[in-house]
Amino acid sequence: MSKQTVELTESEWSVIKAVWETEPCTAPVIQEKLFKPTGWHYSTVRTLMDRMVVKGVLKAKKEGKLTIYQSAVTRAQAQSGELIYALKHAFNGALTPMVQCLLDTKDVSHAELGELKKIIAAYESGNTANRAGKTGRKGRS
């Protein structure tokens, strides 16, 4: 799923975050990790994970009686999908109001503003090596 847009439900976000922390993993491991915050039982987690395999978000491989799961998408791909979804649905595809809303609703440090200016300057100059997601920084979850 290199350039594909990945759109995840809230439940799928819970699962993929747990998978990223423990992969490769099994459904029982993920169920145990998610039980306290969600109350989900094994069958719920297994169903979600199997649907995520069909969706192309997770990979599954049988090892004897166990199914081993791994992510098929990166944090950056999932985060990008979430932003594209919000841009399309909440802002009718208009980037400027979305950025304005983000800036208005979050305390933005001078350092973050400086980073944003560098990213914009890189886009303006066509320097793709310095674009967001290519700076070597790890994505947030």
Biotite code that builds the C-alpha atoms (Angstrom):
import biotite.structure as struc

atoms = struc.array([
    struc.Atom([0.000, 0.000, 0.000], chain_id="A", res_id=1, res_name="MET", atom_name="CA", element="C"),
    struc.Atom([2.632, 2.526, -0.920], chain_id="A", res_id=2, res_name="SER", atom_name="CA", element="C"),
    struc.Atom([0.676, 5.562, -2.152], chain_id="A", res_id=3, res_name="LYS", atom_name="CA", element="C"),
    struc.Atom([-2.829, 4.288, -1.432], chain_id="A", res_id=4, res_name="GLN", atom_name="CA", element="C"),
    struc.Atom([-4.993, 6.259, 0.958], chain_id="A", res_id=5, res_name="THR", atom_name="CA", element="C"),
    struc.Atom([-5.637, 4.306, 4.140], chain_id="A", res_id=6, res_name="VAL", atom_name="CA", element="C"),
    struc.Atom([-8.822, 5.157, 6.015], chain_id="A", res_id=7, res_name="GLU", atom_name="CA", element="C"),
    struc.Atom([-9.216, 3.530, 9.420], chain_id="A", res_id=8, res_name="LEU", atom_name="CA", element="C"),
    struc.Atom([-12.147, 3.400, 11.794], chain_id="A", res_id=9, res_name="THR", atom_name="CA", element="C"),
    struc.Atom([-11.651, 4.310, 15.456], chain_id="A", res_id=10, res_name="GLU", atom_name="CA", element="C"),
    struc.Atom([-11.600, 0.602, 16.339], chain_id="A", res_id=11, res_name="SER", atom_name="CA", element="C"),
    struc.Atom([-9.043, -0.117, 13.624], chain_id="A", res_id=12, res_name="GLU", atom_name="CA", element="C"),
    struc.Atom([-6.848, 2.687, 14.983], chain_id="A", res_id=13, res_name="TRP", atom_name="CA", element="C"),
    struc.Atom([-6.873, 0.977, 18.391], chain_id="A", res_id=14, res_name="SER", atom_name="CA", element="C"),
    struc.Atom([-5.852, -2.324, 16.826], chain_id="A", res_id=15, res_name="VAL", atom_name="CA", element="C"),
    struc.Atom([-3.154, -0.974, 14.485], chain_id="A", res_id=16, res_name="ILE", atom_name="CA", element="C"),
    struc.Atom([-1.519, 1.029, 17.288], chain_id="A", res_id=17, res_name="LYS", atom_name="CA", element="C"),
    struc.Atom([-1.361, -2.117, 19.427], chain_id="A", res_id=18, res_name="ALA", atom_name="CA", element="C"),
    struc.Atom([0.020, -4.114, 16.490], chain_id="A", res_id=19, res_name="VAL", atom_name="CA", element="C"),
    struc.Atom([2.708, -1.482, 15.793], chain_id="A", res_id=20, res_name="TRP", atom_name="CA", element="C"),
    struc.Atom([3.836, -1.745, 19.436], chain_id="A", res_id=21, res_name="GLU", atom_name="CA", element="C"),
    struc.Atom([4.058, -5.551, 19.498], chain_id="A", res_id=22, res_name="THR", atom_name="CA", element="C"),
    struc.Atom([4.429, -6.899, 15.960], chain_id="A", res_id=23, res_name="GLU", atom_name="CA", element="C"),
    struc.Atom([4.691, -9.593, 14.932], chain_id="A", res_id=24, res_name="PRO", atom_name="CA", element="C"),
    struc.Atom([1.822, -10.603, 17.187], chain_id="A", res_id=25, res_name="CYS", atom_name="CA", element="C"),
    struc.Atom([-1.245, -12.783, 17.618], chain_id="A", res_id=26, res_name="THR", atom_name="CA", element="C"),
    struc.Atom([-4.879, -11.825, 18.168], chain_id="A", res_id=27, res_name="ALA", atom_name="CA", element="C"),
    struc.Atom([-4.812, -12.990, 21.830], chain_id="A", res_id=28, res_name="PRO", atom_name="CA", element="C"),
    struc.Atom([-1.846, -10.676, 22.532], chain_id="A", res_id=29, res_name="VAL", atom_name="CA", element="C"),
    struc.Atom([-3.707, -7.730, 20.977], chain_id="A", res_id=30, res_name="ILE", atom_name="CA", element="C"),
    struc.Atom([-6.933, -8.648, 22.801], chain_id="A", res_id=31, res_name="GLN", atom_name="CA", element="C"),
    struc.Atom([-5.093, -8.713, 26.123], chain_id="A", res_id=32, res_name="GLU", atom_name="CA", element="C"),
    struc.Atom([-3.482, -5.350, 25.371], chain_id="A", res_id=33, res_name="LYS", atom_name="CA", element="C"),
    struc.Atom([-6.825, -3.775, 24.414], chain_id="A", res_id=34, res_name="LEU", atom_name="CA", element="C"),
    struc.Atom([-9.132, -5.423, 26.953], chain_id="A", res_id=35, res_name="PHE", atom_name="CA", element="C"),
    struc.Atom([-8.722, -2.868, 29.739], chain_id="A", res_id=36, res_name="LYS", atom_name="CA", element="C"),
    struc.Atom([-9.353, 0.256, 27.600], chain_id="A", res_id=37, res_name="PRO", atom_name="CA", element="C"),
    struc.Atom([-12.018, -1.313, 25.340], chain_id="A", res_id=38, res_name="THR", atom_name="CA", element="C"),
    struc.Atom([-13.537, -4.344, 27.059], chain_id="A", res_id=39, res_name="GLY", atom_name="CA", element="C"),
    struc.Atom([-13.226, -6.255, 23.773], chain_id="A", res_id=40, res_name="TRP", atom_name="CA", element="C"),
    struc.Atom([-13.207, -10.035, 23.899], chain_id="A", res_id=41, res_name="HIS", atom_name="CA", element="C"),
    struc.Atom([-11.117, -12.298, 21.685], chain_id="A", res_id=42, res_name="TYR", atom_name="CA", element="C"),
    struc.Atom([-13.795, -12.794, 19.023], chain_id="A", res_id=43, res_name="SER", atom_name="CA", element="C"),
    struc.Atom([-14.191, -9.035, 18.555], chain_id="A", res_id=44, res_name="THR", atom_name="CA", element="C"),
    struc.Atom([-10.452, -8.461, 18.180], chain_id="A", res_id=45, res_name="VAL", atom_name="CA", element="C"),
    struc.Atom([-10.005, -11.448, 15.869], chain_id="A", res_id=46, res_name="ARG", atom_name="CA", element="C"),
    struc.Atom([-12.888, -10.291, 13.653], chain_id="A", res_id=47, res_name="THR", atom_name="CA", element="C"),
    struc.Atom([-11.449, -6.762, 13.479], chain_id="A", res_id=48, res_name="LEU", atom_name="CA", element="C"),
    struc.Atom([-7.975, -8.054, 12.665], chain_id="A", res_id=49, res_name="MET", atom_name="CA", element="C"),
    struc.Atom([-9.263, -10.414, 9.969], chain_id="A", res_id=50, res_name="ASP", atom_name="CA", element="C"),
    struc.Atom([-11.239, -7.564, 8.386], chain_id="A", res_id=51, res_name="ARG", atom_name="CA", element="C"),
    struc.Atom([-8.097, -5.414, 8.479], chain_id="A", res_id=52, res_name="MET", atom_name="CA", element="C"),
    struc.Atom([-6.258, -8.186, 6.598], chain_id="A", res_id=53, res_name="VAL", atom_name="CA", element="C"),
    struc.Atom([-8.936, -8.142, 3.885], chain_id="A", res_id=54, res_name="VAL", atom_name="CA", element="C"),
    struc.Atom([-8.716, -4.339, 3.797], chain_id="A", res_id=55, res_name="LYS", atom_name="CA", element="C"),
    struc.Atom([-4.923, -4.594, 3.316], chain_id="A", res_id=56, res_name="GLY", atom_name="CA", element="C"),
    struc.Atom([-4.011, -2.899, 6.591], chain_id="A", res_id=57, res_name="VAL", atom_name="CA", element="C"),
    struc.Atom([-2.632, -6.035, 8.252], chain_id="A", res_id=58, res_name="LEU", atom_name="CA", element="C"),
    struc.Atom([-0.831, -9.117, 6.925], chain_id="A", res_id=59, res_name="LYS", atom_name="CA", element="C"),
    struc.Atom([-1.540, -12.542, 8.392], chain_id="A", res_id=60, res_name="ALA", atom_name="CA", element="C"),
    struc.Atom([0.415, -15.762, 8.145], chain_id="A", res_id=61, res_name="LYS", atom_name="CA", element="C"),
    struc.Atom([-0.423, -19.139, 9.619], chain_id="A", res_id=62, res_name="LYS", atom_name="CA", element="C"),
    struc.Atom([2.241, -20.823, 11.734], chain_id="A", res_id=63, res_name="GLU", atom_name="CA", element="C"),
    struc.Atom([0.767, -24.102, 12.862], chain_id="A", res_id=64, res_name="GLY", atom_name="CA", element="C"),
    struc.Atom([-2.400, -23.275, 14.779], chain_id="A", res_id=65, res_name="LYS", atom_name="CA", element="C"),
    struc.Atom([-1.367, -19.646, 15.303], chain_id="A", res_id=66, res_name="LEU", atom_name="CA", element="C"),
    struc.Atom([-2.068, -16.717, 13.030], chain_id="A", res_id=67, res_name="THR", atom_name="CA", element="C"),
    struc.Atom([0.727, -14.172, 13.151], chain_id="A", res_id=68, res_name="ILE", atom_name="CA", element="C"),
    struc.Atom([-0.200, -10.595, 12.266], chain_id="A", res_id=69, res_name="TYR", atom_name="CA", element="C"),
    struc.Atom([1.969, -7.720, 11.081], chain_id="A", res_id=70, res_name="GLN", atom_name="CA", element="C"),
    struc.Atom([1.118, -4.260, 9.849], chain_id="A", res_id=71, res_name="SER", atom_name="CA", element="C"),
    struc.Atom([0.887, -3.741, 6.104], chain_id="A", res_id=72, res_name="ALA", atom_name="CA", element="C"),
    struc.Atom([0.824, 0.055, 6.450], chain_id="A", res_id=73, res_name="VAL", atom_name="CA", element="C"),
    struc.Atom([3.140, 2.506, 8.128], chain_id="A", res_id=74, res_name="THR", atom_name="CA", element="C"),
    struc.Atom([2.138, 5.128, 10.670], chain_id="A", res_id=75, res_name="ARG", atom_name="CA", element="C"),
    struc.Atom([2.773, 7.771, 8.016], chain_id="A", res_id=76, res_name="ALA", atom_name="CA", element="C"),
    struc.Atom([0.379, 6.060, 5.581], chain_id="A", res_id=77, res_name="GLN", atom_name="CA", element="C"),
    struc.Atom([-2.343, 5.777, 8.210], chain_id="A", res_id=78, res_name="ALA", atom_name="CA", element="C"),
    struc.Atom([-1.850, 9.361, 9.372], chain_id="A", res_id=79, res_name="GLN", atom_name="CA", element="C"),
    struc.Atom([-1.928, 10.600, 5.793], chain_id="A", res_id=80, res_name="SER", atom_name="CA", element="C"),
    struc.Atom([-5.173, 8.740, 5.162], chain_id="A", res_id=81, res_name="GLY", atom_name="CA", element="C"),
    struc.Atom([-6.724, 10.316, 8.244], chain_id="A", res_id=82, res_name="GLU", atom_name="CA", element="C"),
    struc.Atom([-5.718, 13.809, 7.124], chain_id="A", res_id=83, res_name="LEU", atom_name="CA", element="C"),
    struc.Atom([-6.943, 13.267, 3.565], chain_id="A", res_id=84, res_name="ILE", atom_name="CA", element="C"),
    struc.Atom([-10.268, 12.026, 4.949], chain_id="A", res_id=85, res_name="TYR", atom_name="CA", element="C"),
    struc.Atom([-10.632, 15.134, 7.162], chain_id="A", res_id=86, res_name="ALA", atom_name="CA", element="C"),
    struc.Atom([-9.571, 17.421, 4.323], chain_id="A", res_id=87, res_name="LEU", atom_name="CA", element="C"),
    struc.Atom([-12.167, 15.867, 1.972], chain_id="A", res_id=88, res_name="LYS", atom_name="CA", element="C"),
    struc.Atom([-15.050, 15.584, 4.411], chain_id="A", res_id=89, res_name="HIS", atom_name="CA", element="C"),
    struc.Atom([-14.651, 18.413, 6.910], chain_id="A", res_id=90, res_name="ALA", atom_name="CA", element="C"),
    struc.Atom([-13.029, 21.044, 4.687], chain_id="A", res_id=91, res_name="PHE", atom_name="CA", element="C"),
    struc.Atom([-14.379, 20.137, 1.224], chain_id="A", res_id=92, res_name="ASN", atom_name="CA", element="C"),
    struc.Atom([-10.807, 19.638, 0.008], chain_id="A", res_id=93, res_name="GLY", atom_name="CA", element="C"),
    struc.Atom([-9.683, 23.164, 0.976], chain_id="A", res_id=94, res_name="ALA", atom_name="CA", element="C"),
    struc.Atom([-6.242, 23.008, 2.601], chain_id="A", res_id=95, res_name="LEU", atom_name="CA", element="C"),
    struc.Atom([-5.977, 26.611, 3.834], chain_id="A", res_id=96, res_name="THR", atom_name="CA", element="C"),
    struc.Atom([-9.013, 26.503, 6.171], chain_id="A", res_id=97, res_name="PRO", atom_name="CA", element="C"),
    struc.Atom([-7.828, 23.143, 7.514], chain_id="A", res_id=98, res_name="MET", atom_name="CA", element="C"),
    struc.Atom([-4.369, 24.496, 8.337], chain_id="A", res_id=99, res_name="VAL", atom_name="CA", element="C"),
    struc.Atom([-5.919, 27.646, 9.828], chain_id="A", res_id=100, res_name="GLN", atom_name="CA", element="C"),
    struc.Atom([-8.176, 25.514, 12.011], chain_id="A", res_id=101, res_name="CYS", atom_name="CA", element="C"),
    struc.Atom([-5.209, 23.438, 13.196], chain_id="A", res_id=102, res_name="LEU", atom_name="CA", element="C"),
    struc.Atom([-3.199, 26.549, 13.997], chain_id="A", res_id=103, res_name="LEU", atom_name="CA", element="C"),
    struc.Atom([-6.157, 28.137, 15.812], chain_id="A", res_id=104, res_name="ASP", atom_name="CA", element="C"),
    struc.Atom([-6.888, 25.081, 17.967], chain_id="A", res_id=105, res_name="THR", atom_name="CA", element="C"),
    struc.Atom([-3.351, 24.137, 19.030], chain_id="A", res_id=106, res_name="LYS", atom_name="CA", element="C"),
    struc.Atom([-0.630, 26.032, 20.820], chain_id="A", res_id=107, res_name="ASP", atom_name="CA", element="C"),
    struc.Atom([2.035, 26.169, 18.137], chain_id="A", res_id=108, res_name="VAL", atom_name="CA", element="C"),
    struc.Atom([5.614, 26.737, 19.263], chain_id="A", res_id=109, res_name="SER", atom_name="CA", element="C"),
    struc.Atom([8.093, 28.915, 17.404], chain_id="A", res_id=110, res_name="HIS", atom_name="CA", element="C"),
    struc.Atom([10.040, 25.739, 16.614], chain_id="A", res_id=111, res_name="ALA", atom_name="CA", element="C"),
    struc.Atom([6.961, 24.111, 15.030], chain_id="A", res_id=112, res_name="GLU", atom_name="CA", element="C"),
    struc.Atom([6.230, 27.257, 13.014], chain_id="A", res_id=113, res_name="LEU", atom_name="CA", element="C"),
    struc.Atom([9.840, 27.227, 11.831], chain_id="A", res_id=114, res_name="GLY", atom_name="CA", element="C"),
    struc.Atom([9.488, 23.592, 10.728], chain_id="A", res_id=115, res_name="GLU", atom_name="CA", element="C"),
    struc.Atom([6.274, 24.411, 8.876], chain_id="A", res_id=116, res_name="LEU", atom_name="CA", element="C"),
    struc.Atom([7.974, 27.313, 7.109], chain_id="A", res_id=117, res_name="LYS", atom_name="CA", element="C"),
    struc.Atom([10.813, 24.998, 6.044], chain_id="A", res_id=118, res_name="LYS", atom_name="CA", element="C"),
    struc.Atom([8.338, 22.453, 4.690], chain_id="A", res_id=119, res_name="ILE", atom_name="CA", element="C"),
    struc.Atom([6.481, 25.130, 2.716], chain_id="A", res_id=120, res_name="ILE", atom_name="CA", element="C"),
    struc.Atom([9.750, 26.560, 1.398], chain_id="A", res_id=121, res_name="ALA", atom_name="CA", element="C"),
    struc.Atom([10.808, 23.073, 0.283], chain_id="A", res_id=122, res_name="ALA", atom_name="CA", element="C"),
    struc.Atom([7.540, 22.665, -1.613], chain_id="A", res_id=123, res_name="TYR", atom_name="CA", element="C"),
    struc.Atom([7.951, 26.063, -3.218], chain_id="A", res_id=124, res_name="GLU", atom_name="CA", element="C"),
    struc.Atom([11.494, 25.269, -4.340], chain_id="A", res_id=125, res_name="SER", atom_name="CA", element="C"),
    struc.Atom([10.593, 21.756, -5.493], chain_id="A", res_id=126, res_name="GLY", atom_name="CA", element="C"),
    struc.Atom([13.047, 20.195, -3.011], chain_id="A", res_id=127, res_name="ASN", atom_name="CA", element="C"),
    struc.Atom([11.224, 16.946, -2.265], chain_id="A", res_id=128, res_name="THR", atom_name="CA", element="C"),
    struc.Atom([13.959, 15.614, 0.054], chain_id="A", res_id=129, res_name="ALA", atom_name="CA", element="C"),
    struc.Atom([12.876, 17.980, 2.849], chain_id="A", res_id=130, res_name="ASN", atom_name="CA", element="C"),
    struc.Atom([9.136, 17.440, 2.583], chain_id="A", res_id=131, res_name="ARG", atom_name="CA", element="C"),
    struc.Atom([7.028, 16.272, 5.507], chain_id="A", res_id=132, res_name="ALA", atom_name="CA", element="C"),
    struc.Atom([7.394, 12.575, 6.183], chain_id="A", res_id=133, res_name="GLY", atom_name="CA", element="C"),
    struc.Atom([10.858, 12.548, 4.578], chain_id="A", res_id=134, res_name="LYS", atom_name="CA", element="C"),
    struc.Atom([12.665, 14.296, 7.421], chain_id="A", res_id=135, res_name="THR", atom_name="CA", element="C"),
    struc.Atom([13.416, 11.091, 9.313], chain_id="A", res_id=136, res_name="GLY", atom_name="CA", element="C"),
    struc.Atom([11.109, 12.008, 12.194], chain_id="A", res_id=137, res_name="ARG", atom_name="CA", element="C"),
    struc.Atom([8.888, 9.269, 13.506], chain_id="A", res_id=138, res_name="LYS", atom_name="CA", element="C"),
    struc.Atom([5.147, 9.707, 13.116], chain_id="A", res_id=139, res_name="GLY", atom_name="CA", element="C"),
    struc.Atom([2.911, 10.237, 16.123], chain_id="A", res_id=140, res_name="ARG", atom_name="CA", element="C"),
    struc.Atom([0.163, 7.895, 17.072], chain_id="A", res_id=141, res_name="SER", atom_name="CA", element="C"),
])
